[in-house]
Every structure is written in structure tokens, then in C-alpha cells.
Amino acid sequence: MQFQRSHRVGEQIQKEISALLLRGLKDPRVGFVTITEVKVTSDLGLARVYFTVMGEEQARRQTVQGLTSAAPYLRRELAKRLRLRHVPELIFEFDSALEYGNRIESLLQEIKQKEEHD
């Protein structure tokens, strides 16, 4: 039961943060960000917000800094929109799954080209 609630709250948080980011934050460090997943602990005290962003390592670091500084604002907005008694602390982490998948895809393409060449 508790897992289902934390999962449901995570989905709601993902939806609301995505909507807030679409409206735009005033922080120039936060550019085109996609929220890929939100994992909420079973006690609803902590939410890990995974995101992707276009750009290199410096863009990622700046985005994490911008999102972290916007966390109090985002929590206030989430409290209004979700009507939760206690909004989880937000921790933002870069989601490297897309990058990892792209790397695997490029390696598979290299192998395929080598096999076709031989």
C-alpha cells in the first residue's frame, strides 16, 4: 500500500514540476530540462528528481545548481497544487540513462559496420 502511494505521489510531482518548468523559471541556469522520473521514499520525506538536459557537463552542473536553488519555490508550488501535508525534500540528479543508451547504440552500430566491412 505504501509503495503505491509513494509511486503515485512521485508521478504527480513529476507532472507538476514539468509543468512549472514549461512555464519557465527565472534562473538562466535552467534551460531546456526534461524530468524523466521522480522516486519518492516510502515515508514521503525525500524525492529524487531525475532529469536530462541538452549540453555538456558544464550545462548539467549549472542546471543542477539552478534547480537546487529553485527547490524551495518548487516545493511551495507543489504544496499548493498537490495539497500535501508535507512536501518531500527535492534532490535533483542528472539521469544518465539516455546517454548510456546512446553510447550502447553507437557501439552496436560500430560492430555492425565492422561486420559488414569484413
Phi and psi restraints in degrees (range 20) as a CNS / XPLOR table:
assign (resid 1 and name C) (resid 2 and name N)
       (resid 2 and name CA) (resid 2 and name C) 1.0 -63.8 20.0 2
assign (resid 2 and name N) (resid 2 and name CA)
       (resid 2 and name C) (resid 3 and name N) 1.0 -39.5 20.0 2
assign (resid 2 and name C) (resid 3 and name N)
       (resid 3 and name CA) (resid 3 and name C) 1.0 -60.7 20.0 2
assign (resid 3 and name N) (resid 3 and name CA)
       (resid 3 and name C) (resid 4 and name N) 1.0 -42.7 20.0 2
assign (resid 3 and name C) (resid 4 and name N)
       (resid 4 and name CA) (resid 4 and name C) 1.0 -61.8 20.0 2
assign (resid 4 and name N) (resid 4 and name CA)
       (resid 4 and name C) (resid 5 and name N) 1.0 -40.9 20.0 2
assign (resid 4 and name C) (resid 5 and name N)
       (resid 5 and name CA) (resid 5 and name C) 1.0 -66.3 20.0 2
assign (resid 5 and name N) (resid 5 and name CA)
       (resid 5 and name C) (resid 6 and name N) 1.0 -44.9 20.0 2
assign (resid 5 and name C) (resid 6 and name N)
       (resid 6 and name CA) (resid 6 and name C) 1.0 -64.5 20.0 2
assign (resid 6 and name N) (resid 6 and name CA)
       (resid 6 and name C) (resid 7 and name N) 1.0 -36.4 20.0 2
assign (resid 6 and name C) (resid 7 and name N)
       (resid 7 and name CA) (resid 7 and name C) 1.0 -65.8 20.0 2
assign (resid 7 and name N) (resid 7 and name CA)
       (resid 7 and name C) (resid 8 and name N) 1.0 -44.0 20.0 2
assign (resid 7 and name C) (resid 8 and name N)
       (resid 8 and name CA) (resid 8 and name C) 1.0 -64.7 20.0 2
assign (resid 8 and name N) (resid 8 and name CA)
       (resid 8 and name C) (resid 9 and name N) 1.0 -42.3 20.0 2
assign (resid 8 and name C) (resid 9 and name N)
       (resid 9 and name CA) (resid 9 and name C) 1.0 -64.2 20.0 2
assign (resid 9 and name N) (resid 9 and name CA)
       (resid 9 and name C) (resid 10 and name N) 1.0 -39.6 20.0 2
assign (resid 9 and name C) (resid 10 and name N)
       (resid 10 and name CA) (resid 10 and name C) 1.0 -60.1 20.0 2
assign (resid 10 and name N) (resid 10 and name CA)
       (resid 10 and name C) (resid 11 and name N) 1.0 -42.6 20.0 2
assign (resid 10 and name C) (resid 11 and name N)
       (resid 11 and name CA) (resid 11 and name C) 1.0 -64.6 20.0 2
assign (resid 11 and name N) (resid 11 and name CA)
       (resid 11 and name C) (resid 12 and name N) 1.0 -40.0 20.0 2
assign (resid 11 and name C) (resid 12 and name N)
       (resid 12 and name CA) (resid 12 and name C) 1.0 -66.0 20.0 2
assign (resid 12 and name N) (resid 12 and name CA)
       (resid 12 and name C) (resid 13 and name N) 1.0 -42.1 20.0 2
assign (resid 12 and name C) (resid 13 and name N)
       (resid 13 and name CA) (resid 13 and name C) 1.0 -62.6 20.0 2
assign (resid 13 and name N) (resid 13 and name CA)
       (resid 13 and name C) (resid 14 and name N) 1.0 -43.4 20.0 2
assign (resid 13 and name C) (resid 14 and name N)
       (resid 14 and name CA) (resid 14 and name C) 1.0 -58.9 20.0 2
assign (resid 14 and name N) (resid 14 and name CA)
       (resid 14 and name C) (resid 15 and name N) 1.0 -46.0 20.0 2
assign (resid 14 and name C) (resid 15 and name N)
       (resid 15 and name CA) (resid 15 and name C) 1.0 -61.8 20.0 2
assign (resid 15 and name N) (resid 15 and name CA)
       (resid 15 and name C) (resid 16 and name N) 1.0 -46.1 20.0 2
assign (resid 15 and name C) (resid 16 and name N)
       (resid 16 and name CA) (resid 16 and name C) 1.0 -71.1 20.0 2
assign (resid 16 and name N) (resid 16 and name CA)
       (resid 16 and name C) (resid 17 and name N) 1.0 -41.4 20.0 2
assign (resid 16 and name C) (resid 17 and name N)
       (resid 17 and name CA) (resid 17 and name C) 1.0 -64.7 20.0 2
assign (resid 17 and name N) (resid 17 and name CA)
       (resid 17 and name C) (resid 18 and name N) 1.0 -40.0 20.0 2
assign (resid 17 and name C) (resid 18 and name N)
       (resid 18 and name CA) (resid 18 and name C) 1.0 -59.6 20.0 2
assign (resid 18 and name N) (resid 18 and name CA)
       (resid 18 and name C) (resid 19 and name N) 1.0 -43.4 20.0 2
assign (resid 18 and name C) (resid 19 and name N)
       (resid 19 and name CA) (resid 19 and name C) 1.0 -64.3 20.0 2
assign (resid 19 and name N) (resid 19 and name CA)
       (resid 19 and name C) (resid 20 and name N) 1.0 -40.9 20.0 2
assign (resid 19 and name C) (resid 20 and name N)
       (resid 20 and name CA) (resid 20 and name C) 1.0 -64.8 20.0 2
assign (resid 20 and name N) (resid 20 and name CA)
       (resid 20 and name C) (resid 21 and name N) 1.0 -39.0 20.0 2
assign (resid 20 and name C) (resid 21 and name N)
       (resid 21 and name CA) (resid 21 and name C) 1.0 -70.6 20.0 2
assign (resid 21 and name N) (resid 21 and name CA)
       (resid 21 and name C) (resid 22 and name N) 1.0 -32.4 20.0 2
assign (resid 21 and name C) (resid 22 and name N)
       (resid 22 and name CA) (resid 22 and name C) 1.0 -63.8 20.0 2
assign (resid 22 and name N) (resid 22 and name CA)
       (resid 22 and name C) (resid 23 and name N) 1.0 -38.4 20.0 2
assign (resid 22 and name C) (resid 23 and name N)
       (resid 23 and name CA) (resid 23 and name C) 1.0 -66.4 20.0 2
assign (resid 23 and name N) (resid 23 and name CA)
       (resid 23 and name C) (resid 24 and name N) 1.0 -25.9 20.0 2
assign (resid 23 and name C) (resid 24 and name N)
       (resid 24 and name CA) (resid 24 and name C) 1.0 97.4 20.0 2
assign (resid 24 and name N) (resid 24 and name CA)
       (resid 24 and name C) (resid 25 and name N) 1.0 134.8 20.0 2
assign (resid 24 and name C) (resid 25 and name N)
       (resid 25 and name CA) (resid 25 and name C) 1.0 -96.2 20.0 2
assign (resid 25 and name N) (resid 25 and name CA)
       (resid 25 and name C) (resid 26 and name N) 1.0 156.1 20.0 2
assign (resid 25 and name C) (resid 26 and name N)
       (resid 26 and name CA) (resid 26 and name C) 1.0 -79.8 20.0 2
assign (resid 26 and name N) (resid 26 and name CA)
       (resid 26 and name C) (resid 27 and name N) 1.0 -7.3 20.0 2
assign (resid 26 and name C) (resid 27 and name N)
       (resid 27 and name CA) (resid 27 and name C) 1.0 -77.2 20.0 2
assign (resid 27 and name N) (resid 27 and name CA)
       (resid 27 and name C) (resid 28 and name N) 1.0 119.2 20.0 2
assign (resid 27 and name C) (resid 28 and name N)
       (resid 28 and name CA) (resid 28 and name C) 1.0 -67.6 20.0 2
assign (resid 28 and name N) (resid 28 and name CA)
       (resid 28 and name C) (resid 29 and name N) 1.0 -15.3 20.0 2
assign (resid 28 and name C) (resid 29 and name N)
       (resid 29 and name CA) (resid 29 and name C) 1.0 -73.5 20.0 2
assign (resid 29 and name N) (resid 29 and name CA)
       (resid 29 and name C) (resid 30 and name N) 1.0 -19.5 20.0 2
assign (resid 29 and name C) (resid 30 and name N)
       (resid 30 and name CA) (resid 30 and name C) 1.0 -99.0 20.0 2
assign (resid 30 and name N) (resid 30 and name CA)
       (resid 30 and name C) (resid 31 and name N) 1.0 107.1 20.0 2
assign (resid 30 and name C) (resid 31 and name N)
       (resid 31 and name CA) (resid 31 and name C) 1.0 -101.7 20.0 2
assign (resid 31 and name N) (resid 31 and name CA)
       (resid 31 and name C) (resid 32 and name N) 1.0 -129.7 20.0 2
assign (resid 31 and name C) (resid 32 and name N)
       (resid 32 and name CA) (resid 32 and name C) 1.0 -80.2 20.0 2
assign (resid 32 and name N) (resid 32 and name CA)
       (resid 32 and name C) (resid 33 and name N) 1.0 100.4 20.0 2
assign (resid 32 and name C) (resid 33 and name N)
       (resid 33 and name CA) (resid 33 and name C) 1.0 -115.9 20.0 2
assign (resid 33 and name N) (resid 33 and name CA)
       (resid 33 and name C) (resid 34 and name N) 1.0 138.5 20.0 2
assign (resid 33 and name C) (resid 34 and name N)
       (resid 34 and name CA) (resid 34 and name C) 1.0 -118.1 20.0 2
assign (resid 34 and name N) (resid 34 and name CA)
       (resid 34 and name C) (resid 35 and name N) 1.0 125.2 20.0 2
assign (resid 34 and name C) (resid 35 and name N)
       (resid 35 and name CA) (resid 35 and name C) 1.0 -84.8 20.0 2
assign (resid 35 and name N) (resid 35 and name CA)
       (resid 35 and name C) (resid 36 and name N) 1.0 116.9 20.0 2
assign (resid 35 and name C) (resid 36 and name N)
       (resid 36 and name CA) (resid 36 and name C) 1.0 -93.2 20.0 2
assign (resid 36 and name N) (resid 36 and name CA)
       (resid 36 and name C) (resid 37 and name N) 1.0 -30.9 20.0 2
assign (resid 36 and name C) (resid 37 and name N)
       (resid 37 and name CA) (resid 37 and name C) 1.0 -165.4 20.0 2
assign (resid 37 and name N) (resid 37 and name CA)
       (resid 37 and name C) (resid 38 and name N) 1.0 151.5 20.0 2
assign (resid 37 and name C) (resid 38 and name N)
       (resid 38 and name CA) (resid 38 and name C) 1.0 -131.0 20.0 2
assign (resid 38 and name N) (resid 38 and name CA)
       (resid 38 and name C) (resid 39 and name N) 1.0 122.8 20.0 2
assign (resid 38 and name C) (resid 39 and name N)
       (resid 39 and name CA) (resid 39 and name C) 1.0 -110.1 20.0 2
assign (resid 39 and name N) (resid 39 and name CA)
       (resid 39 and name C) (resid 40 and name N) 1.0 121.6 20.0 2
assign (resid 39 and name C) (resid 40 and name N)
       (resid 40 and name CA) (resid 40 and name C) 1.0 -108.8 20.0 2
assign (resid 40 and name N) (resid 40 and name CA)
       (resid 40 and name C) (resid 41 and name N) 1.0 136.1 20.0 2
assign (resid 40 and name C) (resid 41 and name N)
       (resid 41 and name CA) (resid 41 and name C) 1.0 -66.1 20.0 2
assign (resid 41 and name N) (resid 41 and name CA)
       (resid 41 and name C) (resid 42 and name N) 1.0 159.7 20.0 2
assign (resid 41 and name C) (resid 42 and name N)
       (resid 42 and name CA) (resid 42 and name C) 1.0 -63.8 20.0 2
assign (resid 42 and name N) (resid 42 and name CA)
       (resid 42 and name C) (resid 43 and name N) 1.0 -26.1 20.0 2
assign (resid 42 and name C) (resid 43 and name N)
       (resid 43 and name CA) (resid 43 and name C) 1.0 -88.9 20.0 2
assign (resid 43 and name N) (resid 43 and name CA)
       (resid 43 and name C) (resid 44 and name N) 1.0 4.4 20.0 2
assign (resid 43 and name C) (resid 44 and name N)
       (resid 44 and name CA) (resid 44 and name C) 1.0 61.0 20.0 2
assign (resid 44 and name N) (resid 44 and name CA)
       (resid 44 and name C) (resid 45 and name N) 1.0 24.8 20.0 2
assign (resid 44 and name C) (resid 45 and name N)
       (resid 45 and name CA) (resid 45 and name C) 1.0 -92.3 20.0 2
assign (resid 45 and name N) (resid 45 and name CA)
       (resid 45 and name C) (resid 46 and name N) 1.0 -20.2 20.0 2
assign (resid 45 and name C) (resid 46 and name N)
       (resid 46 and name CA) (resid 46 and name C) 1.0 -142.2 20.0 2
assign (resid 46 and name N) (resid 46 and name CA)
       (resid 46 and name C) (resid 47 and name N) 1.0 136.5 20.0 2
assign (resid 46 and name C) (resid 47 and name N)
       (resid 47 and name CA) (resid 47 and name C) 1.0 -127.2 20.0 2
assign (resid 47 and name N) (resid 47 and name CA)
       (resid 47 and name C) (resid 48 and name N) 1.0 121.9 20.0 2
assign (resid 47 and name C) (resid 48 and name N)
       (resid 48 and name CA) (resid 48 and name C) 1.0 -92.4 20.0 2
assign (resid 48 and name N) (resid 48 and name CA)
       (resid 48 and name C) (resid 49 and name N) 1.0 119.9 20.0 2
assign (resid 48 and name C) (resid 49 and name N)
       (resid 49 and name CA) (resid 49 and name C) 1.0 -105.6 20.0 2
assign (resid 49 and name N) (resid 49 and name CA)
       (resid 49 and name C) (resid 50 and name N) 1.0 113.2 20.0 2
assign (resid 49 and name C) (resid 50 and name N)
       (resid 50 and name CA) (resid 50 and name C) 1.0 -95.6 20.0 2
assign (resid 50 and name N) (resid 50 and name CA)
       (resid 50 and name C) (resid 51 and name N) 1.0 136.8 20.0 2
assign (resid 50 and name C) (resid 51 and name N)
       (resid 51 and name CA) (resid 51 and name C) 1.0 -140.7 20.0 2
assign (resid 51 and name N) (resid 51 and name CA)
       (resid 51 and name C) (resid 52 and name N) 1.0 161.4 20.0 2
assign (resid 51 and name C) (resid 52 and name N)
       (resid 52 and name CA) (resid 52 and name C) 1.0 -122.8 20.0 2
assign (resid 52 and name N) (resid 52 and name CA)
       (resid 52 and name C) (resid 53 and name N) 1.0 155.6 20.0 2
assign (resid 52 and name C) (resid 53 and name N)
       (resid 53 and name CA) (resid 53 and name C) 1.0 -150.5 20.0 2
assign (resid 53 and name N) (resid 53 and name CA)
       (resid 53 and name C) (resid 54 and name N) 1.0 145.1 20.0 2
assign (resid 53 and name C) (resid 54 and name N)
       (resid 54 and name CA) (resid 54 and name C) 1.0 -74.9 20.0 2
assign (resid 54 and name N) (resid 54 and name CA)
       (resid 54 and name C) (resid 55 and name N) 1.0 142.0 20.0 2
assign (resid 54 and name C) (resid 55 and name N)
       (resid 55 and name CA) (resid 55 and name C) 1.0 122.6 20.0 2
assign (resid 55 and name N) (resid 55 and name CA)
       (resid 55 and name C) (resid 56 and name N) 1.0 -178.6 20.0 2
assign (resid 55 and name C) (resid 56 and name N)
       (resid 56 and name CA) (resid 56 and name C) 1.0 -89.6 20.0 2
assign (resid 56 and name N) (resid 56 and name CA)
       (resid 56 and name C) (resid 57 and name N) 1.0 -170.0 20.0 2
assign (resid 56 and name C) (resid 57 and name N)
       (resid 57 and name CA) (resid 57 and name C) 1.0 -57.3 20.0 2
assign (resid 57 and name N) (resid 57 and name CA)
       (resid 57 and name C) (resid 58 and name N) 1.0 -39.7 20.0 2
assign (resid 57 and name C) (resid 58 and name N)
       (resid 58 and name CA) (resid 58 and name C) 1.0 -65.5 20.0 2
assign (resid 58 and name N) (resid 58 and name CA)
       (resid 58 and name C) (resid 59 and name N) 1.0 -38.6 20.0 2
assign (resid 58 and name C) (resid 59 and name N)
       (resid 59 and name CA) (resid 59 and name C) 1.0 -63.2 20.0 2
assign (resid 59 and name N) (resid 59 and name CA)
       (resid 59 and name C) (resid 60 and name N) 1.0 -38.1 20.0 2
assign (resid 59 and name C) (resid 60 and name N)
       (resid 60 and name CA) (resid 60 and name C) 1.0 -63.3 20.0 2
assign (resid 60 and name N) (resid 60 and name CA)
       (resid 60 and name C) (resid 61 and name N) 1.0 -47.8 20.0 2
assign (resid 60 and name C) (resid 61 and name N)
       (resid 61 and name CA) (resid 61 and name C) 1.0 -61.9 20.0 2
assign (resid 61 and name N) (resid 61 and name CA)
       (resid 61 and name C) (resid 62 and name N) 1.0 -43.1 20.0 2
assign (resid 61 and name C) (resid 62 and name N)
       (resid 62 and name CA) (resid 62 and name C) 1.0 -64.3 20.0 2
assign (resid 62 and name N) (resid 62 and name CA)
       (resid 62 and name C) (resid 63 and name N) 1.0 -39.0 20.0 2
assign (resid 62 and name C) (resid 63 and name N)
       (resid 63 and name CA) (resid 63 and name C) 1.0 -65.5 20.0 2
assign (resid 63 and name N) (resid 63 and name CA)
       (resid 63 and name C) (resid 64 and name N) 1.0 -42.9 20.0 2
assign (resid 63 and name C) (resid 64 and name N)
       (resid 64 and name CA) (resid 64 and name C) 1.0 -60.3 20.0 2
assign (resid 64 and name N) (resid 64 and name CA)
       (resid 64 and name C) (resid 65 and name N) 1.0 -43.9 20.0 2
assign (resid 64 and name C) (resid 65 and name N)
       (resid 65 and name CA) (resid 65 and name C) 1.0 -62.5 20.0 2
assign (resid 65 and name N) (resid 65 and name CA)
       (resid 65 and name C) (resid 66 and name N) 1.0 -43.5 20.0 2
assign (resid 65 and name C) (resid 66 and name N)
       (resid 66 and name CA) (resid 66 and name C) 1.0 -65.2 20.0 2
assign (resid 66 and name N) (resid 66 and name CA)
       (resid 66 and name C) (resid 67 and name N) 1.0 -43.9 20.0 2
assign (resid 66 and name C) (resid 67 and name N)
       (resid 67 and name CA) (resid 67 and name C) 1.0 -67.0 20.0 2
assign (resid 67 and name N) (resid 67 and name CA)
       (resid 67 and name C) (resid 68 and name N) 1.0 -39.1 20.0 2
assign (resid 67 and name C) (resid 68 and name N)
       (resid 68 and name CA) (resid 68 and name C) 1.0 -64.0 20.0 2
assign (resid 68 and name N) (resid 68 and name CA)
       (resid 68 and name C) (resid 69 and name N) 1.0 -40.6 20.0 2
assign (resid 68 and name C) (resid 69 and name N)
       (resid 69 and name CA) (resid 69 and name C) 1.0 -71.6 20.0 2
assign (resid 69 and name N) (resid 69 and name CA)
       (resid 69 and name C) (resid 70 and name N) 1.0 -23.9 20.0 2
assign (resid 69 and name C) (resid 70 and name N)
       (resid 70 and name CA) (resid 70 and name C) 1.0 -87.7 20.0 2
assign (resid 70 and name N) (resid 70 and name CA)
       (resid 70 and name C) (resid 71 and name N) 1.0 -4.4 20.0 2
assign (resid 70 and name C) (resid 71 and name N)
       (resid 71 and name CA) (resid 71 and name C) 1.0 -55.8 20.0 2
assign (resid 71 and name N) (resid 71 and name CA)
       (resid 71 and name C) (resid 72 and name N) 1.0 -44.1 20.0 2
assign (resid 71 and name C) (resid 72 and name N)
       (resid 72 and name CA) (resid 72 and name C) 1.0 -60.6 20.0 2
assign (resid 72 and name N) (resid 72 and name CA)
       (resid 72 and name C) (resid 73 and name N) 1.0 -42.0 20.0 2
assign (resid 72 and name C) (resid 73 and name N)
       (resid 73 and name CA) (resid 73 and name C) 1.0 -61.7 20.0 2
assign (resid 73 and name N) (resid 73 and name CA)
       (resid 73 and name C) (resid 74 and name N) 1.0 -46.3 20.0 2
assign (resid 73 and name C) (resid 74 and name N)
       (resid 74 and name CA) (resid 74 and name C) 1.0 -62.7 20.0 2
assign (resid 74 and name N) (resid 74 and name CA)
       (resid 74 and name C) (resid 75 and name N) 1.0 -39.9 20.0 2
assign (resid 74 and name C) (resid 75 and name N)
       (resid 75 and name CA) (resid 75 and name C) 1.0 -63.9 20.0 2
assign (resid 75 and name N) (resid 75 and name CA)
       (resid 75 and name C) (resid 76 and name N) 1.0 -41.9 20.0 2
assign (resid 75 and name C) (resid 76 and name N)
       (resid 76 and name CA) (resid 76 and name C) 1.0 -61.3 20.0 2
assign (resid 76 and name N) (resid 76 and name CA)
       (resid 76 and name C) (resid 77 and name N) 1.0 -44.2 20.0 2
assign (resid 76 and name C) (resid 77 and name N)
       (resid 77 and name CA) (resid 77 and name C) 1.0 -65.4 20.0 2
assign (resid 77 and name N) (resid 77 and name CA)
       (resid 77 and name C) (resid 78 and name N) 1.0 -39.9 20.0 2
assign (resid 77 and name C) (resid 78 and name N)
       (resid 78 and name CA) (resid 78 and name C) 1.0 -63.2 20.0 2
assign (resid 78 and name N) (resid 78 and name CA)
       (resid 78 and name C) (resid 79 and name N) 1.0 -39.0 20.0 2
assign (resid 78 and name C) (resid 79 and name N)
       (resid 79 and name CA) (resid 79 and name C) 1.0 -61.9 20.0 2
assign (resid 79 and name N) (resid 79 and name CA)
       (resid 79 and name C) (resid 80 and name N) 1.0 -40.2 20.0 2
assign (resid 79 and name C) (resid 80 and name N)
       (resid 80 and name CA) (resid 80 and name C) 1.0 -67.6 20.0 2
assign (resid 80 and name N) (resid 80 and name CA)
       (resid 80 and name C) (resid 81 and name N) 1.0 -46.6 20.0 2
assign (resid 80 and name C) (resid 81 and name N)
       (resid 81 and name CA) (resid 81 and name C) 1.0 -76.7 20.0 2
assign (resid 81 and name N) (resid 81 and name CA)
       (resid 81 and name C) (resid 82 and name N) 1.0 -38.1 20.0 2
assign (resid 81 and name C) (resid 82 and name N)
       (resid 82 and name CA) (resid 82 and name C) 1.0 -96.1 20.0 2
assign (resid 82 and name N) (resid 82 and name CA)
       (resid 82 and name C) (resid 83 and name N) 1.0 -12.8 20.0 2
assign (resid 82 and name C) (resid 83 and name N)
       (resid 83 and name CA) (resid 83 and name C) 1.0 53.4 20.0 2
assign (resid 83 and name N) (resid 83 and name CA)
       (resid 83 and name C) (resid 84 and name N) 1.0 46.5 20.0 2
assign (resid 83 and name C) (resid 84 and name N)
       (resid 84 and name CA) (resid 84 and name C) 1.0 -90.9 20.0 2
assign (resid 84 and name N) (resid 84 and name CA)
       (resid 84 and name C) (resid 85 and name N) 1.0 144.2 20.0 2
assign (resid 84 and name C) (resid 85 and name N)
       (resid 85 and name CA) (resid 85 and name C) 1.0 -65.8 20.0 2
assign (resid 85 and name N) (resid 85 and name CA)
       (resid 85 and name C) (resid 86 and name N) 1.0 -41.5 20.0 2
assign (resid 85 and name C) (resid 86 and name N)
       (resid 86 and name CA) (resid 86 and name C) 1.0 -134.1 20.0 2
assign (resid 86 and name N) (resid 86 and name CA)
       (resid 86 and name C) (resid 87 and name N) 1.0 119.6 20.0 2
assign (resid 86 and name C) (resid 87 and name N)
       (resid 87 and name CA) (resid 87 and name C) 1.0 -87.7 20.0 2
assign (resid 87 and name N) (resid 87 and name CA)
       (resid 87 and name C) (resid 88 and name N) 1.0 131.9 20.0 2
assign (resid 87 and name C) (resid 88 and name N)
       (resid 88 and name CA) (resid 88 and name C) 1.0 -61.7 20.0 2
assign (resid 88 and name N) (resid 88 and name CA)
       (resid 88 and name C) (resid 89 and name N) 1.0 151.6 20.0 2
assign (resid 88 and name C) (resid 89 and name N)
       (resid 89 and name CA) (resid 89 and name C) 1.0 -62.9 20.0 2
assign (resid 89 and name N) (resid 89 and name CA)
       (resid 89 and name C) (resid 90 and name N) 1.0 141.3 20.0 2
assign (resid 89 and name C) (resid 90 and name N)
       (resid 90 and name CA) (resid 90 and name C) 1.0 -104.6 20.0 2
assign (resid 90 and name N) (resid 90 and name CA)
       (resid 90 and name C) (resid 91 and name N) 1.0 125.9 20.0 2
assign (resid 90 and name C) (resid 91 and name N)
       (resid 91 and name CA) (resid 91 and name C) 1.0 -119.4 20.0 2
assign (resid 91 and name N) (resid 91 and name CA)
       (resid 91 and name C) (resid 92 and name N) 1.0 123.2 20.0 2
assign (resid 91 and name C) (resid 92 and name N)
       (resid 92 and name CA) (resid 92 and name C) 1.0 -98.8 20.0 2
assign (resid 92 and name N) (resid 92 and name CA)
       (resid 92 and name C) (resid 93 and name N) 1.0 131.1 20.0 2
assign (resid 92 and name C) (resid 93 and name N)
       (resid 93 and name CA) (resid 93 and name C) 1.0 -136.0 20.0 2
assign (resid 93 and name N) (resid 93 and name CA)
       (resid 93 and name C) (resid 94 and name N) 1.0 140.1 20.0 2
assign (resid 93 and name C) (resid 94 and name N)
       (resid 94 and name CA) (resid 94 and name C) 1.0 -70.3 20.0 2
assign (resid 94 and name N) (resid 94 and name CA)
       (resid 94 and name C) (resid 95 and name N) 1.0 133.2 20.0 2
assign (resid 94 and name C) (resid 95 and name N)
       (resid 95 and name CA) (resid 95 and name C) 1.0 -92.8 20.0 2
assign (resid 95 and name N) (resid 95 and name CA)
       (resid 95 and name C) (resid 96 and name N) 1.0 107.5 20.0 2
assign (resid 95 and name C) (resid 96 and name N)
       (resid 96 and name CA) (resid 96 and name C) 1.0 -88.3 20.0 2
assign (resid 96 and name N) (resid 96 and name CA)
       (resid 96 and name C) (resid 97 and name N) 1.0 3.8 20.0 2
assign (resid 96 and name C) (resid 97 and name N)
       (resid 97 and name CA) (resid 97 and name C) 1.0 -60.6 20.0 2
assign (resid 97 and name N) (resid 97 and name CA)
       (resid 97 and name C) (resid 98 and name N) 1.0 -41.3 20.0 2
assign (resid 97 and name C) (resid 98 and name N)
       (resid 98 and name CA) (resid 98 and name C) 1.0 -64.9 20.0 2
assign (resid 98 and name N) (resid 98 and name CA)
       (resid 98 and name C) (resid 99 and name N) 1.0 -44.6 20.0 2
assign (resid 98 and name C) (resid 99 and name N)
       (resid 99 and name CA) (resid 99 and name C) 1.0 -61.7 20.0 2
assign (resid 99 and name N) (resid 99 and name CA)
       (resid 99 and name C) (resid 100 and name N) 1.0 -43.0 20.0 2
assign (resid 99 and name C) (resid 100 and name N)
       (resid 100 and name CA) (resid 100 and name C) 1.0 -62.1 20.0 2
assign (resid 100 and name N) (resid 100 and name CA)
       (resid 100 and name C) (resid 101 and name N) 1.0 -44.3 20.0 2
assign (resid 100 and name C) (resid 101 and name N)
       (resid 101 and name CA) (resid 101 and name C) 1.0 -62.8 20.0 2
assign (resid 101 and name N) (resid 101 and name CA)
       (resid 101 and name C) (resid 102 and name N) 1.0 -41.2 20.0 2
assign (resid 101 and name C) (resid 102 and name N)
       (resid 102 and name CA) (resid 102 and name C) 1.0 -63.8 20.0 2
assign (resid 102 and name N) (resid 102 and name CA)
       (resid 102 and name C) (resid 103 and name N) 1.0 -38.3 20.0 2
assign (resid 102 and name C) (resid 103 and name N)
       (resid 103 and name CA) (resid 103 and name C) 1.0 -65.4 20.0 2
assign (resid 103 and name N) (resid 103 and name CA)
       (resid 103 and name C) (resid 104 and name N) 1.0 -42.9 20.0 2
assign (resid 103 and name C) (resid 104 and name N)
       (resid 104 and name CA) (resid 104 and name C) 1.0 -62.7 20.0 2
assign (resid 104 and name N) (resid 104 and name CA)
       (resid 104 and name C) (resid 105 and name N) 1.0 -43.4 20.0 2
assign (resid 104 and name C) (resid 105 and name N)
       (resid 105 and name CA) (resid 105 and name C) 1.0 -59.9 20.0 2
assign (resid 105 and name N) (resid 105 and name CA)
       (resid 105 and name C) (resid 106 and name N) 1.0 -43.2 20.0 2
assign (resid 105 and name C) (resid 106 and name N)
       (resid 106 and name CA) (resid 106 and name C) 1.0 -67.1 20.0 2
assign (resid 106 and name N) (resid 106 and name CA)
       (resid 106 and name C) (resid 107 and name N) 1.0 -36.9 20.0 2
assign (resid 106 and name C) (resid 107 and name N)
       (resid 107 and name CA) (resid 107 and name C) 1.0 -65.3 20.0 2
assign (resid 107 and name N) (resid 107 and name CA)
       (resid 107 and name C) (resid 108 and name N) 1.0 -40.6 20.0 2
assign (resid 107 and name C) (resid 108 and name N)
       (resid 108 and name CA) (resid 108 and name C) 1.0 -64.3 20.0 2
assign (resid 108 and name N) (resid 108 and name CA)
       (resid 108 and name C) (resid 109 and name N) 1.0 -38.5 20.0 2
assign (resid 108 and name C) (resid 109 and name N)
       (resid 109 and name CA) (resid 109 and name C) 1.0 -65.1 20.0 2
assign (resid 109 and name N) (resid 109 and name CA)
       (resid 109 and name C) (resid 110 and name N) 1.0 -40.1 20.0 2
assign (resid 109 and name C) (resid 110 and name N)
       (resid 110 and name CA) (resid 110 and name C) 1.0 -62.1 20.0 2
assign (resid 110 and name N) (resid 110 and name CA)
       (resid 110 and name C) (resid 111 and name N) 1.0 -44.0 20.0 2
assign (resid 110 and name C) (resid 111 and name N)
       (resid 111 and name CA) (resid 111 and name C) 1.0 -62.5 20.0 2
assign (resid 111 and name N) (resid 111 and name CA)
       (resid 111 and name C) (resid 112 and name N) 1.0 -43.4 20.0 2
assign (resid 111 and name C) (resid 112 and name N)
       (resid 112 and name CA) (resid 112 and name C) 1.0 -62.5 20.0 2
assign (resid 112 and name N) (resid 112 and name CA)
       (resid 112 and name C) (resid 113 and name N) 1.0 -42.7 20.0 2
assign (resid 112 and name C) (resid 113 and name N)
       (resid 113 and name CA) (resid 113 and name C) 1.0 -65.7 20.0 2
assign (resid 113 and name N) (resid 113 and name CA)
       (resid 113 and name C) (resid 114 and name N) 1.0 -38.7 20.0 2
assign (resid 113 and name C) (resid 114 and name N)
       (resid 114 and name CA) (resid 114 and name C) 1.0 -65.2 20.0 2
assign (resid 114 and name N) (resid 114 and name CA)
       (resid 114 and name C) (resid 115 and name N) 1.0 -40.3 20.0 2
assign (resid 114 and name C) (resid 115 and name N)
       (resid 115 and name CA) (resid 115 and name C) 1.0 -66.8 20.0 2
assign (resid 115 and name N) (resid 115 and name CA)
       (resid 115 and name C) (resid 116 and name N) 1.0 -39.6 20.0 2
assign (resid 115 and name C) (resid 116 and name N)
       (resid 116 and name CA) (resid 116 and name C) 1.0 -68.6 20.0 2
assign (resid 116 and name N) (resid 116 and name CA)
       (resid 116 and name C) (resid 117 and name N) 1.0 -34.4 20.0 2
assign (resid 116 and name C) (resid 117 and name N)
       (resid 117 and name CA) (resid 117 and name C) 1.0 -70.5 20.0 2
assign (resid 117 and name N) (resid 117 and name CA)
       (resid 117 and name C) (resid 118 and name N) 1.0 -36.2 20.0 2
